[in-house]
Each structure stands twice: as C-alpha cells, then as structure tokens.
C-alpha cells in the first residue's frame, strides 16, 4: 500500500486540479495574453491557476517545494531539496487556449526526491482527467488505460512537433517518412496520449521539464517508456527556467527503439 503521505497528496492534488477546470473552460478563447521575453505566450489564467493550485496544496503541505514556470521568483536554478515537490504547467498549449483551439491541458506532477511519481493532466478538449503513475494504475476518467504495444503499421500514429532548433531537422526526416504524425500544439497531451494508448508514440525536440513532468508517470504507469536523448532529465535536481530544450521519444520499449534508431540514423 502507498504511504499515507502519498495518498493524502494524491487526493488533495486531484481536488485542486478539478477546482480550476471551470475557470479554464470559462476563459477558453477569451483570455488576453502577452508574450514573455523567451517568446512564449502567457495569460492571466495561467498565473491564476498556478496561484490557486499552489495556494491550496501549500496550505496542506507547507514543507513541500512548488515549481511553476509562471510563478518562479528567479531564473537562477533552484535546488530540489524537499522529499516531495510539485511541477505545474498551468496551461500547456497556451497558444491554443488563447486562440480558441481546444488542445490544451492543466498538467501537475508530484515528485518524490525529484522523480515524477504521479501525474494529473486535465484535457480540456475531452473534458477528462488523466491521472496515475507506476504502482497506482493509470486512468482516463474512471477507465483504466495502457500504452499501446501494437507493432508498427501504416496506421501507427506519432505525436510530433517540428524542431525549434533547425539544425535538428535531419533527426526529423526518418520520423516523417515512416509514420503518420499528429501535431496538437500541446507537448503534455502528446505524452499523456501515449500513456492512454491514443497515440502509439511521440517525439519532441522543444520541451522543458514542466511540459513533461505530469505525463511521464502516465506513460511509465501505463507500461510505456520515456527515453531522453540529450541527457537524463529526471530525477530533477534543480528547477531551471533557462534549462536547455529536451529531446526525447516515448512509447512502448520496442517503439522507442525504432524511434531512436530513426532519429539517430
């Protein structure tokens, strides 16, 4: 049985995430946005969701650490020192959210000693909460889910975003020539959909840890793998707004082997 301190955090986090869904839907396609210095978009809803979730959890678990792209007080790397920490992307897919494209999500991860062990991804487009992690099971709403283990076929679907760094375009050629691809504009949903078996795999070159942390436990708990190609990213030792972009593949172990070979070949 999971320890009581884990179960308490899991229950509290689910309540905290679900409490923000009404705000997410109400402001969808309506919230004013601005562009940050790093070229990413942010809305007042991103900030409000971050503040609301962390206020709720912080009142119950004041000894934990809380990391959000939108609430960081410094761009200097912050050491992860607490046993339990939280990584939040209040709206992954902010561009979609601001423009009225429904592929966006609230993404919250619970980490133990820097390792994401449980995740919550509220999928606005499907009005569904994906949740779980290794040893806990993984669920889409109340339905148990698993990562796809189907062999490659002409129907295999891979979540994909074009590389921000155009020197990495050669790594994309093999993926584009071998698979059907889907680009949703939300890295969190790509990875969460792998855990749910909705996508057979995914590839990305552009993401930071807050884009992935909530969905990593979903994939791992669903029998899949998240494989980093430019250095280990978890356990998280620091939270760093200026971290380098992550390159990774995800899917079943066999699918990861194939995706990695195509990217390196």
C-alpha positions in Angstrom: 0.0 0.0 0.0 1.3 3.5 -0.8 2.3 5.5 2.3 -0.4 7.8 3.9 1.6 10.9 3.0 1.4 10.0 -0.7 -2.3 9.1 -0.6 -3.0 12.4 1.1 -1.2 14.4 -1.6 -2.8 12.5 -4.4 -6.3 13.1 -3.1 -5.6 16.8 -2.4 -4.0 17.4 -5.8 -6.9 15.9 -7.7 -9.3 18.2 -5.9 -7.0 21.2 -6.6 -6.8 20.5 -10.3 -10.5 19.8 -10.8 -11.3 23.0 -8.9 -9.6 25.0 -11.7 -11.4 23.4 -14.7 -14.4 25.8 -14.6 -12.0 28.8 -14.9 -10.2 27.0 -17.8 -13.4 26.5 -19.7 -14.9 29.9 -18.9 -11.9 31.8 -20.2 -11.1 29.5 -23.2 -10.5 31.5 -26.3 -11.3 34.7 -24.4 -8.3 35.4 -22.1 -6.0 38.2 -23.0 -2.4 37.2 -23.5 1.1 38.7 -23.7 4.4 37.5 -25.0 7.2 36.8 -22.5 10.9 37.6 -23.1 11.6 34.0 -24.1 9.0 34.1 -26.9 6.3 32.1 -25.1 2.7 33.3 -24.6 1.1 33.7 -21.1 -2.3 34.7 -20.0 -3.7 35.8 -16.7 -5.4 32.4 -16.4 -2.0 30.7 -16.4 -1.0 32.8 -13.4 -4.3 32.4 -11.6 -4.3 28.6 -12.0 -0.8 28.4 -10.7 -1.6 30.6 -7.7 -4.8 28.8 -6.9 -3.4 25.2 -7.1 -0.2 26.0 -5.1 -2.1 28.0 -2.5 -4.4 25.0 -1.9 -1.6 22.5 -1.8 0.7 24.8 0.2 -1.8 25.2 2.9 -1.9 21.4 3.4 1.8 20.6 2.7 3.9 23.6 3.6 7.1 21.5 3.7 6.9 20.7 0.0 8.5 22.6 -2.8 6.4 24.1 -5.6 7.7 24.8 -9.1 5.7 26.6 -11.9 7.0 28.3 -15.0 4.7 31.2 -14.3 5.4 31.7 -10.6 9.2 31.3 -10.4 10.7 34.2 -8.5 14.2 33.8 -10.1 15.6 32.4 -13.2 18.6 31.1 -11.3 18.4 27.2 -10.9 16.6 26.3 -7.7 17.9 23.1 -6.0 15.3 20.4 -5.3 15.8 19.7 -1.6 12.4 18.5 -0.3 11.2 14.9 -0.3 8.1 15.9 -2.1 7.9 18.6 -4.8 5.4 19.7 -7.4 5.8 20.7 -11.0 3.0 22.6 -12.6 2.3 23.7 -16.1 -1.0 25.6 -15.5 -1.9 25.6 -19.2 0.2 23.5 -21.6 -0.8 24.7 -25.0 -1.3 28.4 -24.1 -1.3 29.4 -27.7 -4.1 27.0 -28.4 -6.0 28.2 -25.3 -5.7 31.9 -26.2 -6.8 31.3 -29.8 -9.7 29.0 -29.0 -8.1 25.7 -30.2 -9.1 23.1 -27.7 -5.9 21.1 -27.4 -4.6 22.3 -24.1 -4.3 21.0 -20.5 -3.6 21.6 -16.9 -0.6 19.5 -16.0 0.5 18.8 -12.4 3.2 16.3 -11.3 4.0 15.1 -7.8 7.7 14.2 -7.5 9.5 12.3 -4.7 13.2 13.2 -4.4 12.9 14.8 -7.8 11.3 11.8 -9.6 7.8 12.3 -11.1 5.7 9.6 -9.5 2.1 10.7 -10.1 0.6 13.0 -12.7 -2.7 14.8 -13.4 -3.5 16.0 -16.9 -6.8 17.7 -17.4 -7.6 17.5 -21.1 -9.8 20.5 -22.0 -10.7 19.1 -25.4 -12.0 15.8 -24.0 -13.2 17.2 -20.6 -11.3 14.3 -19.0 -8.7 14.0 -16.2 -5.9 11.6 -17.0 -4.1 10.5 -13.8 -1.9 7.9 -12.2 1.6 6.6 -12.1 3.7 3.5 -11.6 2.2 1.3 -8.9 -1.0 3.3 -8.8 -2.6 2.4 -12.1 -3.3 5.0 -14.9 -6.8 6.2 -15.6 -8.7 8.3 -18.2 -11.5 9.5 -16.0 -12.6 6.2 -14.3 -11.3 4.0 -17.1 -8.0 2.1 -16.7 -5.7 2.7 -19.6 -2.4 1.4 -21.0 0.2 2.4 -23.5 -0.1 0.9 -27.0 2.0 -2.2 -27.7 0.8 -2.7 -31.2 3.5 -3.3 -33.8 4.3 -0.7 -36.4 1.8 -0.5 -39.3 0.6 2.1 -41.8 -1.9 3.3 -39.1 0.7 3.9 -36.4 0.3 7.5 -35.1 3.2 9.5 -33.6 2.8 12.8 -31.8 5.3 15.2 -33.3 6.4 18.9 -33.2 8.9 20.3 -35.7 12.3 21.1 -34.1 12.7 24.7 -32.9 16.4 24.3 -33.5 16.6 23.8 -37.3 19.9 22.0 -37.0 17.9 19.1 -35.7 15.8 18.8 -38.8 17.8 15.8 -40.1 16.7 13.9 -37.0 13.0 14.5 -38.0 13.3 13.1 -41.5 13.1 9.5 -40.5 10.1 10.0 -38.4 8.2 12.0 -41.1 9.0 9.3 -43.7 7.9 6.3 -41.6 4.8 7.4 -39.6 1.6 9.2 -39.7 2.0 12.2 -37.4 -0.2 14.4 -35.2 0.8 17.8 -34.0 -1.6 19.1 -31.4 0.3 22.1 -30.1 0.5 20.6 -26.6 3.5 18.5 -25.6 1.8 17.4 -22.4 -1.1 15.9 -24.3 1.2 14.2 -26.8 2.9 12.4 -24.0 -0.3 11.8 -21.9 -2.0 10.3 -25.0 0.9 7.8 -25.3 0.2 6.7 -21.8 -3.5 6.4 -22.7 -2.9 4.4 -25.9 -4.4 7.2 -28.0 -1.1 7.8 -29.7 1.3 5.0 -30.4 4.4 7.1 -29.6 5.7 10.7 -29.7 8.8 12.6 -30.4 9.8 16.1 -29.3 12.8 18.4 -29.6 11.5 21.6 -27.9 10.2 20.9 -24.5 11.2 21.7 -20.9 10.6 19.6 -17.8 7.3 21.4 -16.9 5.9 20.3 -20.2 6.6 16.6 -19.5 6.6 16.0 -15.7 2.9 15.3 -15.3 2.7 12.9 -18.2 5.9 10.9 -17.5 4.2 8.9 -14.7 1.2 8.3 -17.0 3.4 6.7 -19.7 5.5 4.7 -17.2 2.5 3.6 -15.2 0.8 2.5 -18.5 3.7 0.2 -19.5 5.5 2.6 -21.8 8.9 4.3 -21.7 10.1 7.9 -21.9 13.6 8.0 -23.3 15.7 11.1 -23.2 18.2 11.6 -26.0 20.2 14.6 -24.7 20.9 13.6 -21.1 19.0 12.4 -18.1 16.2 14.8 -17.1 14.8 13.0 -14.0 15.2 12.8 -11.1 15.0 16.6 -11.2 17.9 18.1 -9.3 17.1 21.7 -9.9 14.2 23.7 -11.4 15.7 25.9 -14.0 13.7 28.3 -16.2 16.8 28.6 -18.5 17.2 24.8 -18.9 18.1 23.5 -22.4 15.3 22.1 -24.5 14.7 18.3 -24.1 14.9 15.8 -26.9 13.0 12.6 -26.2 11.0 9.7 -27.6 8.2 7.8 -25.9 6.1 4.7 -26.5 6.5 1.0 -25.9 10.1 -0.1 -25.4 10.1 -1.5 -28.9 8.6 1.7 -30.3 11.2 3.8 -28.5 14.0 1.6 -30.0 12.5 2.2 -33.5 12.0 6.0 -33.0 15.5 6.4 -31.5 17.1 4.5 -34.4 15.3 6.6 -37.0 16.3 9.8 -35.2 20.0 8.8 -34.9 20.1 7.2 -38.4 
